[in-house]
């Protein structure tokens, strides 16, 4: 069975999300591996959102914003660029491959470009293999006498951090299935 990466995509509302929508309405085929989180601006993507997504089980994170000079909030994409450059240095020092996090500019009229970026990133993450971040965190917690509950698995209330990607994780021996219960999502794991 081929490894299928889980990628969290933070897309700006005004350009990138609309570009992704255009790809869909134009029926452009692209990899289904990106779970989209719409944010008002790429500057809204705090580096901690990216780290939490990786810690929760994402194999990669894609941040897309308006092209420089086209931001609806004047200079939000420049802030995102500065943050992502700093984050790239940090994640490399943590031993995380820098290719797991990517920043791209996609306008509302670039549905094909969005599809190409998703396909390229999915293929690159497939080459890198599954992220070892969550299993490493769980092993570290076990070594400290803490349980898996200390690592966020599912975000209650949808805070936009991307932490909910962990509900598909099988790193802790779970089967990755979810069950609906009383309007809330609940993570179920089969233990060996």
N, C-alpha and C positions, 0 to 999 in steps of 0.2 A: 504494500500500500504506500502511495506517495505522500510525503509530508505536505500538508496544506497550512501555510502560515496564517496566523491571526494578526491582522494589521489594524490599528486604530487610526482613523483619519480625522483630524481636526480641520474642518473646512470653514472658511469665512463665509458668512451669510450672503454677502453682496456679489462676490465674483466666483469663488471656487465652488461653493455649493450649487450655484446656478449652472456652472460649467459641468458639474457632475450630473445635474438634472438634465442638461442638454444631451449629454452622452446617453442617458437612459431614454429620453424621448426620441432621440435619433436612432435608437436601437443599435448603438455601437457596442460590439462585444468586447468585454474586458473581464479580467479575473474578479471573482466575487469575494475576494479575501479581505476587503477593507470594510470595517464597521465605521460608519460615518457619524461624527458628532459635529453638529453645526454650532459654530460660535459666531458672535457678531463681528469679530475682527480677529485676524491672526495674532494681534498683540494681546488678545485675551488669553492665549495659550501660555500659561505659566509653565516654566520648566518642570515644576513639581507634577503637573498633569502628565507630562511625558514619562517621568520616572515612575509615577504611580501606575501608569498603564503597563509599563514593562514589568514592574514588580507583581502586577496582578495577572500576568500571563501572556501579554501581547508579545508577539515575536518581532514586531516593528511598529513604528509610529510615523505617520505621514502628516505633515502640517502644510496646508495650502492657503495662500492668501492672494490678495489683489497684486497686480504688477506694481513695482515701485513707481510712485507718482500718481497712481490711480486709486489709492486707498480712500474709502468713504469717510474715514476718520483722520484725514490729512497725512499722518505719518505713522500709523499703526504698524504697517508692514516693515518699516525701518526698525521699529522697536522689536518686532518679532525676529528680524534678521540678526540684530545684536544679541538677543537672548539665545537664539539657536546656535550662534557661533560660540558663545560661552558654554552652552550645554554640551556641544560637541567635544570641547576640551575636557569637561567633567566626565562624560561617559567613557571617554577613552581611558581616563585615569582610573575608572572603576573596572576596567577590563571588558567593557561592552564594545562590540564592533560599531564604529561610527555609521556604517551603512544601515544600521537598524533604525536610525532616525533621519528623516529627510524633510527638507523645507523646499517647497516649490511655489511658483507663482502661476496661477491659472485664472484667466478672465472668464466672464460669463459666456463668451462666444467660443471658448476652446474646449468643447466636449471631447474632441478627438485627442487633444493634448492630455486631458485628464485621464482618459482611458489608457493612453500610452504610458503615462507615469505610473499608474496602478499596475499595469502589466510588467513594466520594468522592475518596480520595487518588489512585487510578488516573486518574480523569478530570482532576484538577487537574494531575498530572504530565504527562498527555497534552497539556494546554493549554500547559504550560511548554516542552514539547519535550524532546528528549534532553539529558542532562547534558553539559556541555562540560568537565567536570572532568578526566576521563581523557585526552581528546585534548590538553588544555592541559598536563597533566603530561608527556605523551609529547613534546610539542613543546619543553617546557622542558628535558627530559632530552637531547633531540637537540641543542639549543643548547649544552648543556654537554659534549657529546661522549660521553654515556652512552647505553646502549641500553635497550630496553623491559624488560629483565630487572631493572632497578633498581626497578620498580614491581611490587608483589605482584600476581600474576595468579590464582594458585590456592593456597589454604592447604593444606599437607600436614598430615595428622593432624586436620583440622577443629578449629581453635582457637576457633570460635565468633565470629570477627571479621567474618564476612560477606565476607571477601576472595575467596571462591570465585566470586562473581558475575561476576568479570572473565573467566571462561572463555567467556562468551557475547559478549564485546565484539568489535565489528568496527572499533573506533576505530583500531587499528593496521594496518588493511588486511586483517585476517584474515577468514575466513568464519565464525568463531564455532563451528565444529564441535568436538566432543570425541570421542576414541576411547579405548576401554578397552584397556589393555595390561598384562598380568601382574598384575591385581588393583589396579593404580593407574590413576588418571585422568590422561590426558595431553592437553594442549591442542595442537591442530593448527591451523595457519594456512595459507591459500593466499596466496601472494605474487603480486603483479601483475608 
